[in-house]
Amino acid sequence: MDSPAWSNFAARAAEIRPDRFHPLHSTAYDAAATLLAHSAEAVLRTPDDGRERVLPVPVYQLDALRSVRAELARAHDGTPGAEYLREFLTVYGEPLGQTPDRLLAVLDRALAVLDLDVPAVYTVTLGLMAHRTSDPDAYEPIVAAWKKAGVAS
């Protein structure tokens, strides 16, 4: 998920970005960075034992991640009003290898996993919460959605 670089970048954005120049409050960047950092940490801490895991995601953090992604897309596309973020990305992000294209790709991949809203997710999650083994076929729509997003192969 490339979250350490994103977390550092987002923390820097939250620290130096004056709100009067940009429509997103710094808490949106903080919440998005926290979500990505915690998600990556949870994945890294999880033993590779073949078992499924459910990662609860606070709605406000997911909303913040969507908002940050939308603002990055506006800056990337040159939308009027997003000039400050575009300049910030150029000055602070690009020297770190965090171009707008790369940041958008990272956020798209994260959202493809964290924001997946297909019925199969609910079926699998309810089965896991009830400590039941899920039907292997239940995962097919999830994996298909991840393949479409370029997250799975």
N, C-alpha and C positions, 0 to 999 in steps of 0.2 A: 504494500500500500504506500510505500515511500513516505510514511508519516513523519519520521524525525525531521526531514528537510522541510516538509510542509508545516509542521508544528513550529519549527524555528522561524520560518518565514512569516507565518500567521501571527506569532507572538510579536515579531518585530513590527508587523503592520499594525497590530493593535496598540503597540507602544507609541509609535510616532505619528500615526495618522490623526490629524485634527478632524473632528466630526463635521465641522462647518464646510469642509471640502469634499465630503463623501457621504452618500446617503446611508451607509451601514454604520451602525454604532460599533465601537471596538468590542463590545461583548459578543457580537455575532462572530467575529474572527476568533475570539477566545473560545467560544462554545464549539465552533467547528474544529479548531485545533485540538481541543480536549477530546472530542469524539474520536478523531482520527488517532490520536496518541493512545487513548484507552483501548480502542479496537485493535490496533497493532500490538499493544502490550498483551491483550487477552489472547491473541493468536499465538504470539511468541511463547507465552506461558503454558499454553495448552499442549499436553503430551500428544504425540502423533500415534495414537493408539487405535485409529480407525473409528472412533466413536463420534457421533454428532454432538454439536454444542449449540446452545441458544445464547445469543448475545443480546441482552436487553439494551435497547437504545432509547434514551430520553427523547421525547418528541421535540423539545425545544432545541436540542443539539442537532437533530436531523433537520429541523426547519432552518437553523442557522447555517448548516452546511449547504442546503439548497440555496439560501440567500447569497452566501459567499460565492457559490458556483455561478449564480446568475449575474452577480456584479463582475466577476472575472470575465464572463462571456461578453458583457457590455464593454468592458475595457478592451478586450481582445478585438472586438468588432469595430472599435472606434466610435461607439455611441456617444453623442454629446452628453456631457455631464460626468463622464467616466474618465476624463483626461487625467485627473490626479492619480487614480489607481494605475492607469497605463504608465504614467511617468514613474510611479513607485515601483512597478514591476520591472521597468527598464533599469532603474538605478540600483535597486536592491535585490531583485530576484534573478535577473539574468547573469550577474557575476557568480551566483551560486548554482547556475544551471537550471534555475526555475523560470523558464520562459512561460509566457501566457499559454502557449500550446501544451507544454508539459504539465503545468498546473491544472489546466482543464482536463487533460487526460487522466491525471491522478484522481481528481475529484469525480470524474465520470465513473472510473473503476470503483471507487469507494461507494458511490451512490448506487451502482449496479448491485452491489452486495447488500449494503445497509438499508436501502430503500426499496428492495424487491417486494412488490405487492401483488403476488399471484396466489390463488387459493391453495396451491401446494404448500406454500410457506406455513399457512395456518394449520394444515393437516399434519405436517411434520412436527411443528412446534407443539401442538396439542398432544401428539403422541409422545414426544420427549418429556413434556411436563407430567404426563401420566405414567412415566417410566415404562412405556410400551415400545417395542421395536417397531419402527415405521416400515411400511411396505416399501421395498426398494423401488417400485414403480412410482412412488409418490415423489421421488427426487427428480424424475425425468424433466418435468416442466421447469424446475429450479435450475438444473444444469443447462437446459436449453436456453433459458434467459441469460444465464451467465456467459454461455458461449457466444450468444448474439452480442453481448456487451464486451466481449474480448477478455473476460475475466477467467474463464475456464477453457480447457482445450479438449 
